[in-house]
Amino acid sequence: METVNAKPTHQAHYSFFHGVERNFDKAAKYTRFEAGILEQIKACNSVYQMKFPVRIGDKIEVIEAYRVQHSHHKLPCKGGIRYSMDVNQDEVMALASLMTYKCAIVNVPFGGAKGGIKIDPKRYTPFELEKITRRYASELVKKNFIGPGLDVPAPDYGTGAREMSWIVDTYASLKTGEVDAMACVTGKPVTQGGVRGRTEATGLGVFYGIREVCLVAEDMKKIGLTPGIEGKKVIIQGLGNVGYHAAKYFQENGAIVVGLAEYEGGIYNEKGLDVNKVVEFRKTTGSILNFPGATNFKNSAETMEQPCDILIPAALENVINKSNADRIQAKIIGEAANGPLTPDADEILGKKGAIIVPDMYLNAGGVTVSYFEWLKNLSHVRFGRMDKRFSENQNHFLLKSVEDLTGKKVNDVERQQLLHGPDEVDLVYSGLEDTMIGSYHEIREALMRLGSGVDMRTAAFTVAIDKVGVSYEELGIFP
Ligand code: GLU
């Protein structure tokens, strides 16, 4: 699953899409575009709501589903598909628009989209889920809402590689002979045209992003922290694919994971929790609660309010809102989920001086590696296949020359490292790392340029609006 099973704390009548629009407007005034262009960037271009029947057991169920294409300034459109009972048009529109800004920020040449099916996937057998998924995919094909050059879905909350496999198979069987059919969806299993590194991409991107934030000594000084990830105390809300991988990379790189929250509750230990042991414990007992040595929080959301340096909400939207924002103690909040902070929460935490690293940058690792997968599918060859051995031979030649010239030999570990030619996963990780570092500094430069009183989300929005705006300007308006 792309994201996690932590329960959202919904606020009545809160429109997620309006929240995104509010943030957009806040940033738009720092850009140079005329009102019409800004309105066009902000609007969702195509909203497709569908209902289709699926036979479940001896009954026919009418399923409600969506695909929203927020922006066509670049094609294909790109964005995940979520399965959840909370799916509704407002949510899918908000998530689709975030995808446009996300892609622009990390220089992925796609427009934003999102899809959703309003079901609780836990209520269905794999066979039933396959029927629903295939029917949804064929509805998308019928309306030209899927295709390598049109719209390319991916996993999101409640979906994963298995569903993507069903989608690619449905698409390919309806479009026989389409040589690029594999590129109609990303996040597939590696054996079905997926790319190595996609599963952990979002979590790894979250880690790379926060590491970059923490490396800027002058910014850390302002919030009373030392530079670097090592020794920083981290709380992660949501132990799904994104939260788990982020937690794992934080821990492996010397951070102390002090708190973990899931839908059944949360645990906290200021000395640190071993992430893999917690996952094992949850598998055996069915809950993270009562993990040896940790304090329990039956109300999961309370875990986020415990002392830490970095808080990573990695579940659903709106979990930090007006009602709990002032109790959050973290100095850095990294939005691994989409929209975990409402605009009110943003304001409250901003006033407290916290650094809020926005979703549209921080969780863009997923779509970045999806882009790599799409490129792989279009080129029909695994990354590294053509050049791995060539690089190894070159490295070998170079090392031998150095050893001959100096009369000294490197040790075996160094030899292995120096000779190793890049595998697919090495190239994917380095492409992701470079993207997260480069994009962070683009945002930070905008932040510096805009001056005091502007937060990182607004700066990130201006970076995105500038890129999408230039695209619209250059394309002109079709008569
Ligand atoms: N669902 C992920 C997101 O929200 C990935 C989207 C994609 O890879 O297209 O960013």
Residues whose N, C-alpha, C, O or C-beta is under 5 A from the ligand:
A	BS01	LIG	K78 G79 G80 V152 P153 A154 P155 D156 N363 G366 V367 S370
